[in-house]
Every structure is written in structure tokens, then in C-alpha cells.
Amino acid sequence: MPRPQETQTGTGTETGTETAPPTPVPLTLRLCLHALLAGLLILPAVKALTGENPAAIVAAALLVAAVYTAGALNPRVPRARRAAVLWLVALGASWLVLLALSPDGLWAAFPLYFLQLHLLPFRWALPAVLGTAAAAIASFLVHSAQVTPGSFIGPLLGAAVAVVTVLGYQALYRESEHRRELIDELVATRAELAAAERTAGTLAERERLAREIHDTLAQGLSSIQLLLRAAQRGLPAGSPAAPHIERARAAAQDNLAEARRFVRALTPPDLEHGSLAGALERLSTSSPGPRVRFSVSGTPTELPTPYEVALLRIAQSALANTVRHAAADRAEITLTFMDASVTLDVVDDGRGFDPVTEPHTDAPRNSGDGGDGGFGLPAMRSRAESLGGTFTVESGTGQGTAVAISLPLPALTREGAAA
């Protein structure tokens, strides 16, 4: 049996003379078919040595073997339908010559069944198999003086067994390929999930470190600098302690700048090369769902990194919920700077939901703007409350959803804005 060059299933769709290769067959089965046909050709040749026309029968058997070998070694046979048909026609014609000379040639019909079913589409293979079986029956009737039911049942039963065997093998192969594809997809999905978890863990750890540095080290150095400045102002002119206080204040200032550089280095990629307003603007323009408009109200103030990270993440989560669940046409993100706080509002005109009916999840399970099975809004609330802020959701069925986050500005940020 010719060896397929690819591993696709079935005979495929013809493109010119090229076709998708037939179902691959293991090497063991191909060798068994070669050995079967060789044995069935040796049988009439050996028996002919003790009968009539031995040279003609041996020559016919060698002709069948030569045609079969030529096709088995031709790489175009399993790939080109025209080449496969021509080879099978030549093989069948040489077999008919042997069949006309020797009744023992009919046994070679069985490997021919498998070749026809393997290389031809089923709508062509079935008539070819029936024609081969009819030729075998005709040969038996011509060479045998006695007609028995077995002369009809034998070739037809062999053809039926070949059809069932080939169809069963192809079905098993397709099922095996399907399971292999599912396993490959599962492995790829697990790898992607693991990579996503590692990335999420890395980002979460970076945010935690940035928050810790800002809330402890940076705030402490800022307080030390303010206290040293106040002490410096309270010293009398020409005090010998003034130079030491000035050096201490300069060292605190340098270390504060270094701490802020650490915090900025741990900032999420969306905030590395711009402000929070710029990151929110890019988020609104890259949204794959509804049209999103972004606006800034008030005088922008440089926010601590944990504040920027929290507001950006909440905006991303709220907008993701809008895209996945709200079926909204428009959405709006508003960043508002006030004297003592900063507020982020995300509003959409989607289908909304009723918070009263689901007070524990803050999000609908089957529809509306809540995402992640009811865990999106609690995560946003937790981020806001961890910074001393407030988180509110207003929604109604068919009335859209509004998410508002308000964070109090730290005292140092307010002082810097006033200055």
C-alpha cells in the first residue's frame, strides 16, 4: 500500500489533480498488505508449474507484482487522485489477465479491495469493490465446472469485510486525531493560563511593593524632610546645628527621590510612559466594544502611584464588564480632580441590572454589567477601600450602569497642588 505523505484524514477535496492524502496507515499494516499480495501471487505461479500454460501464468503474476511495486514506490499515488486512479486501473487490468489464465488469481481480489477503499473516495471505491468482486465471481464460474453458493458468497463476503474494516479504521483514526487535537489545545490552554497567572502575580507583587514603599518609606522620608525644614526655620541665625540639619534635610530629600524612582519603576506598563489621564485615554480609544469617551475635570494633580494604579485597574475592570456584559452602545470615563479627592466615573447605556435583587454579589450572574461571575465589583470595591476611598454602583434593568470611585488625596499631594 502506498505510504501517505501527510497525516490528514480522508481523501479530501480535489484541487486540480492534487488531493488531500488518504488516512495514514501504520507501517506494520502496509507490510502485511505487501506480504499478503505477494503470497497470493506466488500461489497461482507455483500451481501453474504443474499445470497448463505455466509461462503465461507466471508472467501474468510477475506483471501484477511489477505494477503493484511501481505504484507502491510512486509518491504521487497517495497525493494525486489521477495518479491513484491510473495505478488502480493498471493494477486491475493486469489482475484480470491473471484471472483469465488462472482461477487462483481471484484471491488477489482481497488486497485490491483495501487499496480501492484506501485510495479512492467512498462514492468511487464502493463501485470499484463491487466490480472487483463481480470479476472474481465471473472467474470462478468460468474456471469451475460446478457452481456453488460459495462462489458468490466468498468474494462478496470478502468485499463486505474489507469495507467494514476500512470504514472502522478511518473512524477510529478520526476519533484519535480529534482527541489528540483536544489534548494539544488543553496543553496550550494550560500553558497560556499559567503564563497569565505568572504575569498577574508579577503585576500584583509590583503593585504591592510600590504601595508599601509609597505608604511607608516615602511617606516617612517626606515627614522627616518637613520636620527638618521646620527645625531649620526655628534655629537662630548662625547656629552651629544649621549645617547639619541642612545636610540631613538634603539626604532625606535625595532618599525620597530615590524611593519615588523605585515606586515609578514598579508602576504597571500602562503608566510607565505617561500620566493616569494618558493611560485612561489610551484605554478608551482601544476598547473593542462600545464607543468610549474620556474626559478630565478640574486641575490635574500628580497622584501617588498606588492611587494611579488603583484607578487604572478599576477603570479597566469596569470597562471590561461593559464590553462583556452590558451590550452598551456608548460609555464614558470621567476623571475629576477636586481639592481633597479624586473621582473616577465609568458610565454606560447598557442593559444594566438590579442591585437590590443581588445585594451580595454587586453583579448579575446571567446578564448586566457585572463580570467574572460576580467577583469583578467586589474586587473594585476592595481596591478603593484599601486606599480609604468609597465605591458606589448605580444601575437598573434597562437603565445602564454607573460606577463611581472617590479617593481622598493625601495631605502632601494637596499641599503640592496648592503650591
C-alpha positions in Angstrom: 0.0 0.0 0.0 1.5 3.4 -0.9 2.6 5.4 2.0 0.7 8.7 2.6 2.9 11.8 2.7 0.8 13.8 5.2 -1.4 13.0 8.2 -4.7 14.3 7.1 -7.9 12.3 7.4 -10.0 11.1 4.4 -9.5 11.6 0.7 -10.1 15.3 0.9 -11.2 17.8 -1.8 -9.6 17.7 -5.2 -7.6 20.7 -6.3 -6.6 20.1 -9.9 -5.1 16.7 -9.7 -3.8 17.1 -6.2 -5.9 15.8 -3.3 -5.5 15.6 0.5 -3.8 12.3 1.2 -5.8 9.3 2.5 -5.9 8.2 6.0 -2.4 7.3 7.2 -1.8 3.6 7.6 0.9 2.2 10.1 4.0 0.6 8.6 3.0 -2.8 10.0 -0.3 -2.8 8.1 1.4 -1.8 4.9 4.0 -4.5 5.2 1.2 -7.1 5.9 -0.7 -6.0 2.8 2.5 -6.3 0.7 3.2 -9.8 2.1 -0.5 -10.8 1.5 -0.4 -9.8 -2.1 3.0 -11.4 -2.7 1.7 -14.7 -1.2 -1.5 -14.6 -3.3 0.6 -14.0 -6.4 3.1 -16.8 -5.6 0.2 -19.3 -5.2 -1.0 -19.3 -8.8 2.6 -19.1 -10.1 3.6 -22.2 -8.1 0.5 -24.1 -9.0 0.9 -23.2 -12.7 4.3 -25.1 -12.7 2.3 -28.4 -12.5 -0.5 -27.4 -15.0 -1.1 -25.8 -18.3 0.4 -22.5 -19.6 2.9 -22.2 -16.7 4.9 -19.5 -18.5 1.9 -17.3 -19.2 0.6 -17.5 -15.7 4.0 -16.8 -14.1 4.4 -13.9 -16.5 0.9 -12.5 -15.5 1.7 -12.9 -11.8 5.0 -11.0 -12.3 3.2 -8.3 -14.3 0.8 -7.8 -11.4 3.7 -7.7 -9.0 5.6 -5.2 -11.1 2.6 -2.8 -11.5 1.9 -3.0 -7.7 5.5 -2.3 -6.9 5.7 0.7 -9.2 2.6 2.2 -7.6 3.8 1.5 -4.1 7.0 3.3 -4.7 5.4 6.3 -6.5 5.0 9.2 -4.1 2.3 10.8 -6.3 -0.1 7.9 -5.9 -1.4 8.8 -2.4 -1.4 12.6 -3.1 -2.8 12.8 -6.7 -6.2 11.3 -7.4 -5.5 10.9 -11.1 -2.2 9.0 -10.4 -4.1 6.8 -7.9 -6.9 6.0 -10.4 -4.4 5.3 -13.2 -2.4 3.0 -11.0 -5.5 1.1 -9.8 -6.8 0.8 -13.4 -3.4 -0.7 -14.5 -3.3 -3.0 -11.5 -6.8 -4.1 -12.1 -6.1 -4.8 -15.8 -3.0 -6.9 -15.0 -5.0 -8.7 -12.4 -7.8 -9.5 -14.9 -5.1 -11.0 -17.2 -4.0 -13.3 -14.4 -7.6 -14.0 -13.5 -8.3 -15.1 -17.1 -5.4 -17.5 -17.1 -5.7 -19.0 -13.6 -8.7 -19.4 -11.2 -6.3 -19.0 -8.3 -5.8 -15.4 -9.3 -9.2 -14.5 -7.8 -7.7 -14.5 -4.3 -5.8 -11.3 -5.1 -9.1 -9.5 -5.1 -8.9 -9.1 -1.3 -5.9 -6.8 -1.2 -7.4 -5.0 -4.2 -10.5 -4.2 -2.1 -8.3 -2.5 0.6 -6.4 -0.5 -2.0 -9.5 0.8 -3.7 -11.1 1.7 -0.4 -8.0 3.4 0.8 -7.1 5.5 -2.2 -10.5 6.4 -3.7 -13.4 8.4 -2.3 -16.1 6.1 -0.9 -18.5 7.0 -3.7 -15.9 5.7 -6.2 -14.4 3.0 -4.1 -17.7 1.1 -3.5 -18.4 0.6 -7.2 -14.8 -0.4 -7.7 -15.0 -3.0 -5.0 -18.3 -4.4 -6.3 -16.8 -4.6 -9.8 -13.7 -6.5 -8.5 -16.0 -8.9 -6.6 -18.0 -9.4 -9.8 -14.9 -10.2 -11.8 -13.8 -12.7 -9.1 -17.2 -14.4 -9.2 -17.1 -14.5 -13.0 -13.7 -16.1 -13.0 -14.8 -18.7 -10.6 -17.8 -19.5 -12.8 -15.7 -19.7 -15.9 -12.9 -21.9 -14.5 -15.2 -24.1 -12.3 -17.4 -26.8 -13.7 -19.6 -26.8 -10.6 -21.5 -23.7 -9.4 -22.0 -23.4 -5.6 -23.3 -20.7 -3.3 -19.8 -20.2 -2.0 -18.7 -19.0 -5.4 -20.9 -15.9 -4.9 -20.8 -15.6 -1.1 -17.0 -15.7 -0.8 -16.0 -12.6 -2.9 -19.0 -10.7 -1.7 -18.3 -11.5 2.0 -14.6 -10.6 1.5 -15.7 -7.2 0.0 -18.1 -6.6 2.9 -15.3 -7.4 5.4 -12.9 -5.0 3.6 -15.5 -2.2 3.6 -16.3 -2.6 7.3 -12.6 -2.8 8.2 -11.6 0.3 6.3 -14.5 2.4 7.4 -14.0 1.3 11.0 -10.3 2.1 10.8 -10.9 5.6 9.4 -13.5 6.3 12.1 -11.0 5.2 14.8 -8.3 7.4 13.2 -10.6 10.4 13.1 -11.5 9.9 16.7 -7.9 9.6 17.7 -6.9 12.8 15.8 -9.8 14.6 17.4 -8.6 13.6 20.9 -5.1 14.5 20.0 -6.2 18.0 18.9 -8.2 18.3 22.1 -5.2 17.3 24.2 -2.9 19.8 22.3 -5.5 22.5 22.8 -5.7 21.7 26.5 -1.9 21.7 26.9 -1.7 25.1 25.1 -4.6 26.5 27.2 -2.9 25.4 30.4 0.4 26.9 29.3 -1.4 30.2 28.5 -3.3 30.1 31.8 0.0 29.5 33.7 1.7 32.4 31.8 -1.3 34.7 32.6 -1.2 33.7 36.2 2.5 34.4 36.4 2.0 37.7 34.8 -0.9 38.6 37.1 1.1 37.6 40.1 4.1 39.6 39.0 2.0 42.7 38.4 0.2 42.2 41.7 3.5 41.9 43.6 4.9 45.0 41.8 1.8 47.0 42.8 2.1 45.7 46.4 5.7 46.7 46.6 5.0 50.1 45.1 2.2 50.7 47.6 4.3 49.6 50.5 7.2 51.8 49.5 5.0 54.7 49.0 2.9 54.3 52.2 5.9 53.6 54.5 9.3 54.7 53.2 8.3 57.6 51.0 5.8 59.0 53.5 8.3 58.7 56.3 11.0 60.5 54.4 8.6 63.2 53.4 7.7 63.7 57.1 11.4 63.8 58.1 12.0 66.4 55.5 9.1 68.6 56.7 10.2 68.3 60.3 13.8 69.2 59.4 12.7 72.2 57.5 10.6 73.3 60.4 13.5 72.8 62.8 15.8 74.7 60.4 13.4 77.6 60.5 13.3 77.7 64.3 17.1 77.9 64.7 18.6 81.3 65.5 20.8 82.8 62.8 24.4 81.4 62.8 23.5 78.3 64.8 26.2 75.6 64.5 23.5 73.0 64.1 22.1 74.6 60.9 24.6 73.0 58.5 24.0 69.5 60.0 20.2 70.0 59.7 20.6 71.2 56.1 22.7 68.1 55.2 20.2 65.8 56.9 17.3 67.5 55.0 19.2 67.2 51.7 19.9 63.5 52.4 16.2 62.9 53.2 15.2 64.7 50.0 17.6 62.6 48.0 16.4 59.4 49.5 12.8 60.4 49.0 13.5 61.0 45.3 15.2 57.6 45.1 12.1 56.0 46.8 9.9 57.6 44.3 12.0 56.3 41.5 11.6 52.8 42.9 7.9 53.3 43.0 7.8 54.6 39.5 9.9 51.6 38.3 7.3 49.3 39.8 4.5 51.1 38.1 2.3 49.0 35.6 3.4 49.3 32.0 0.3 51.4 31.1 1.6 54.1 33.5 5.3 53.9 32.7 5.4 56.3 29.9 2.7 58.8 30.8 0.1 60.1 33.3 -3.0 58.4 34.6 -5.1 60.6 32.2 -3.0 59.5 29.2 -3.4 55.8 30.2 -7.2 56.2 30.5 -7.3 58.0 27.2 -5.5 55.1 25.6 -7.8 52.7 27.3 -10.9 54.4 25.9 -9.6 54.5 22.3 -8.5 50.9 22.3 -11.8 49.5 23.7 -13.2 46.8 21.4 -16.8 47.3 22.4 -18.9 50.4 22.6 -17.8 53.9 21.8 -15.9 55.3 24.8 -15.4 59.0 25.6 -12.8 60.1 28.1 -12.7 63.5 29.8 -10.8 65.2 32.6 -12.5 67.7 35.0 -10.7 70.0 37.4 -7.0 70.7 37.6 -4.9 67.6 37.1 -2.7 66.7 40.1 0.2 64.2 40.2 -1.2 61.3 42.2 0.7 58.8 44.3 1.5 55.6 42.3 -0.9 53.4 44.3 -3.7 55.8 43.5 -3.0 55.8 39.8 -2.7 52.0 39.7 -6.0 51.5 41.6 -7.9 54.0 39.4 -6.5 52.5 36.2 -7.2 48.9 37.3 -10.8 49.8 38.3 -11.4 51.6 35.0 -10.1 48.6 33.1 -12.3 46.2 35.1 -15.4 48.4 34.8 -14.9 48.9 31.0 -14.3 45.1 30.6 -17.6 44.4 32.3 -19.3 46.9 30.0 -17.8 45.2 26.9 -18.6 41.6 28.0 -22.0 42.0 29.6 -23.7 45.4 29.2 -24.4 45.3 25.4 -23.9 49.1 25.5 -23.6 51.5 22.6 -21.8 54.2 24.5 -19.7 54.5 27.6 -17.9 57.5 29.3 -14.9 57.6 31.6 -14.5 60.8 33.6 -11.6 61.6 35.9 -12.3 64.5 38.3 -9.8 66.3 40.4 -11.1 68.2 43.4 -9.4 70.0 46.3 -9.4 67.0 48.7 -10.2 64.0 46.5 -10.0 62.5 43.0 -13.0 60.7 41.5 -13.4 58.3 38.6 -16.8 57.6 37.0 -17.5 54.9 34.4 -21.0 55.2 32.9 -22.6 53.1 30.1 -26.0 52.9 28.5 -26.2 49.1 28.5 -28.9 46.8 29.8 -28.0 47.3 33.4 -29.1 45.1 36.3 -31.0 45.4 39.6 -28.5 45.6 42.6 -31.4 45.0 45.0 -32.0 41.5 43.8 -28.4 40.6 44.1 -27.0 42.5 47.1 -24.3 40.1 47.9 -22.5 39.9 44.6 -23.0 43.5 43.4 -23.3 42.0 39.9 -25.8 39.8 38.0 -25.0 36.2 37.4 -26.5 35.9 33.9 -26.8 39.4 32.5 -26.0 43.0 33.1 -22.7 44.7 33.7 -21.2 42.6 36.4 -18.4 40.4 35.3 -16.4 37.4 36.4 -19.3 35.6 37.9 -20.0 38.4 40.5 -16.4 38.9 41.6 -15.5 42.0 39.5 -17.3 44.6 41.5 -16.2 43.3 44.9 -12.6 43.5 43.7 -13.1 47.1 42.6 -14.6 47.9 46.0 -11.7 46.3 47.8 -9.2 48.4 45.8 -11.0 51.6 46.6 -11.5 50.9 50.3 -7.8 49.8 50.7 -6.9 53.4 50.0 -9.6 54.9 52.2 -11.9 55.7 49.3 -15.5 54.9 48.5 -17.0 52.8 45.7 -20.6 53.0 44.6 -22.7 51.4 41.8 -25.9 52.7 40.4 -27.9 50.6 37.9 -31.3 49.5 37.0 -32.7 47.0 34.5 -32.6 48.7 31.1 -31.1 51.9 32.6 -27.4 51.3 32.2 -24.8 51.3 34.9 -22.7 53.9 36.7 -19.6 53.1 38.7 -18.0 55.8 40.9 -14.8 55.7 42.9 -13.7 58.5 45.1 -10.2 58.6 46.8 -9.1 61.2 49.3 -6.0 63.0 48.3 -3.1 62.6 50.8 -2.1 65.8 52.7 1.2 66.1 50.9 -0.5 65.9 47.5 -2.9 68.6 48.5 -0.1 70.8 49.7 1.8 70.3 46.4 -1.3 71.1 44.4 -1.9 74.3 46.4 1.7 75.3 46.0 
